[in-house]
Amino acid sequence: MERESRGNRGGKIEILTFTGGPFVQNTLLLVCEDGRTGLLIDPGAATPEALAEARARDLDIAALLVTHAHLDHIDGLREAKGETGAPIYLHPLDRPLYDNVANQALVFGVPCVEPPPPDIDLVPGTNIAFGGSEFEVAFVPGHAPGHVMFVSTSYPVAIVGDVIFRGSIGRTDLPNGNYGVLMESIRSQVLTLPPETRLYPGHGPETTVGVERDTNPFVLQLHSGRWV
């Protein structure tokens, strides 16, 4: 488990990363500013560990947030929903992926637990708030049709799912993936954030906008070594 806290105006949010499963996927537990409210983001194989930490801290899980509906990001949702009763938030363009998670699992030859139906549609350009913490929902398709990321309105923090990784980007060879669309999402939604913004991806370690802008080979390749 990895931890990261970001403070501002006397408060803080805390982000804890739990990694597991054959896809080495990151399940995030975000502790909101009030210190009592938790958000579970992309509940995957490490969901049991994230839930155990939430119980140890006596957190009230207010929402189950899904950046996109690839199976490794949702296969812990049934357990999370069953324990917390929290609503599941999903962008409607990813509902077909969500409803066909069993077929996704067949393609990769892995088991899966089908999630319960989502409860609330994520609407890009709107803000969602829990426990004194607020996040903008940004639309970042390309890796998946309904991919979103969650950008804190108070702290230099963004939960980016599988849009961009440290030194890499999300794959676009899966059904409905599109490299050009993904790169436009990165250009318009990720790289326009302040350079100190910390990015929490769905796989691998955290990074920052500045690091990826200056060193990510996919970004540099498109712009001949410089970002304009």
C-alpha positions in Angstrom: 0.0 0.0 0.0 1.3 3.4 -0.9 0.1 6.7 0.7 0.1 10.3 -0.5 -1.4 13.3 1.3 -2.0 16.7 -0.3 -2.8 19.7 2.0 -4.3 23.1 1.3 -5.9 25.8 3.4 -5.5 23.8 6.6 -7.2 20.6 5.3 -6.0 17.7 3.3 -6.9 14.7 1.2 -5.1 11.4 1.5 -4.8 9.0 -1.4 -3.9 5.4 -0.7 -3.0 2.9 -3.5 -3.7 -0.8 -3.3 -2.3 -2.9 -6.2 -3.2 -6.4 -7.1 -4.5 -9.0 -9.7 -3.1 -10.3 -12.9 -3.2 -6.8 -14.5 -1.4 -5.2 -11.5 -4.2 -2.6 -11.3 -4.3 0.2 -8.7 -7.4 0.5 -6.6 -7.5 3.9 -4.8 -8.9 4.8 -1.5 -9.3 8.6 -1.2 -9.8 10.1 2.3 -11.7 13.3 2.0 -11.0 16.6 3.8 -13.3 15.9 6.7 -11.3 12.8 7.6 -14.4 10.7 7.9 -15.5 10.2 4.3 -13.9 7.9 1.8 -14.1 7.3 -1.9 -13.2 4.0 -3.5 -11.9 4.6 -7.1 -11.7 1.8 -9.7 -12.3 -1.1 -7.3 -10.3 -3.9 -8.7 -8.5 -7.0 -7.4 -7.1 -5.1 -4.4 -10.6 -4.1 -3.2 -10.5 -6.3 -0.1 -7.3 -4.6 1.1 -8.8 -1.1 0.4 -12.0 -2.0 2.3 -10.0 -3.3 5.2 -8.2 0.0 5.5 -11.4 1.9 5.3 -12.8 -0.2 8.1 -9.7 0.3 10.2 -10.1 4.1 9.8 -13.9 3.9 10.4 -14.5 5.7 7.0 -17.9 6.2 5.5 -17.5 5.2 1.8 -19.7 7.7 0.0 -19.1 6.7 -3.6 -17.6 4.0 -5.8 -16.1 6.0 -8.7 -15.2 4.3 -12.0 -12.8 6.0 -14.5 -13.7 3.4 -17.1 -15.2 -0.1 -17.4 -12.4 -2.4 -18.3 -12.7 -5.5 -16.2 -9.6 -4.9 -14.0 -11.1 -1.6 -12.8 -14.5 -3.0 -11.9 -14.0 -6.6 -10.7 -14.1 -5.6 -7.1 -17.3 -3.6 -7.4 -19.7 -6.3 -6.3 -17.8 -6.7 -3.0 -17.4 -3.0 -2.5 -21.1 -2.4 -3.2 -22.1 -5.2 -0.9 -20.1 -4.0 2.0 -20.6 -0.2 1.7 -23.9 0.2 -0.1 -22.3 3.3 -1.8 -23.6 4.3 -5.3 -21.6 3.4 -8.3 -20.7 6.3 -10.7 -20.0 5.5 -14.4 -20.0 7.4 -17.6 -22.8 6.0 -19.8 -20.6 5.6 -22.9 -18.8 2.8 -21.0 -22.0 1.0 -20.1 -21.6 -1.5 -22.9 -18.2 -2.5 -21.6 -19.5 -2.7 -18.1 -22.4 -4.9 -19.1 -20.1 -7.2 -21.0 -17.4 -7.7 -18.4 -17.8 -11.5 -18.7 -16.8 -11.4 -22.3 -13.9 -9.2 -21.5 -12.7 -11.8 -19.0 -13.1 -14.6 -21.6 -10.8 -12.7 -24.0 -8.1 -12.5 -21.4 -8.7 -15.9 -19.9 -9.3 -14.6 -16.4 -12.2 -15.0 -14.0 -14.4 -12.1 -13.2 -17.2 -11.2 -10.8 -19.9 -9.3 -12.6 -20.7 -5.9 -11.0 -24.1 -4.7 -9.9 -25.8 -2.1 -12.1 -24.3 1.4 -11.9 -26.4 4.0 -10.0 -25.3 7.5 -11.2 -24.1 8.8 -14.5 -20.9 10.8 -14.5 -21.4 14.0 -16.5 -18.2 15.6 -17.9 -17.8 19.3 -17.0 -19.7 18.9 -13.7 -18.2 18.7 -10.2 -18.9 16.0 -7.6 -18.3 16.7 -3.9 -18.0 14.4 -0.9 -16.8 15.1 2.6 -15.6 18.6 1.9 -13.7 17.6 -1.2 -14.7 18.5 -4.7 -13.6 17.0 -8.1 -14.3 18.0 -11.7 -15.3 15.2 -14.0 -13.1 15.5 -17.2 -13.9 13.5 -20.3 -10.8 11.7 -21.6 -11.8 9.0 -24.2 -9.4 7.1 -26.3 -8.4 4.2 -24.1 -12.2 3.5 -23.5 -15.2 5.4 -25.0 -16.5 6.7 -21.7 -13.2 7.2 -19.8 -13.2 10.1 -17.3 -10.7 11.4 -14.8 -11.3 13.2 -11.5 -9.5 16.5 -11.0 -9.4 18.0 -7.5 -10.7 21.6 -7.5 -8.5 22.4 -4.4 -5.3 20.5 -4.7 -2.9 19.7 -7.5 -4.2 16.1 -7.9 -5.9 14.2 -10.7 -7.0 10.6 -10.8 -6.4 9.6 -14.4 -7.1 5.9 -14.7 -5.5 4.4 -17.8 -5.1 7.7 -19.8 -1.5 8.3 -19.0 1.2 6.5 -17.0 4.7 7.3 -15.9 6.5 7.3 -19.2 3.7 5.7 -21.1 0.0 6.0 -22.1 -3.1 3.7 -22.1 -3.3 1.0 -24.7 -5.5 1.7 -27.7 -5.5 -1.8 -29.3 -8.6 -2.9 -27.3 -12.1 -2.7 -28.8 -13.2 1.0 -29.2 -9.7 2.2 -28.5 -8.4 5.1 -30.6 -4.8 6.4 -30.4 -5.6 9.8 -32.0 -8.5 10.4 -29.6 -6.4 9.4 -26.6 -3.6 11.8 -27.5 -6.1 14.6 -27.9 -7.5 13.8 -24.5 -3.9 13.9 -23.0 -3.2 17.2 -24.9 -6.4 19.0 -23.9 -7.2 17.6 -20.5 -4.0 16.4 -18.9 -1.2 18.6 -20.1 -3.2 21.7 -19.6 -3.2 21.1 -15.9 -0.5 22.9 -13.8 2.9 21.1 -14.1 3.0 20.2 -10.4 -0.3 18.3 -10.6 0.2 14.8 -9.3 -1.3 12.1 -11.5 -2.6 8.9 -10.0 -2.9 6.2 -12.8 -4.6 2.9 -12.9 -1.3 1.0 -13.2 2.2 1.8 -12.0 3.5 4.7 -9.8 2.2 8.2 -9.6 3.8 10.9 -11.7 3.3 14.6 -12.5 2.1 16.6 -15.4 5.5 18.3 -15.7 7.4 15.1 -15.8 5.2 13.6 -18.5 5.2 16.7 -20.5 9.0 16.8 -20.6 9.9 13.1 -20.6 7.0 10.9 -21.8 8.2 9.5 -25.2 4.6 9.4 -26.6 4.1 13.0 -25.9 7.6 14.0 -27.1 7.3 11.9 -30.3 4.2 13.8 -31.4 5.8 17.2 -30.8 9.4 16.6 -32.0 10.7 16.8 -28.4 8.8 19.8 -27.3 5.3 20.7 -26.2 3.5 23.6 -28.0 
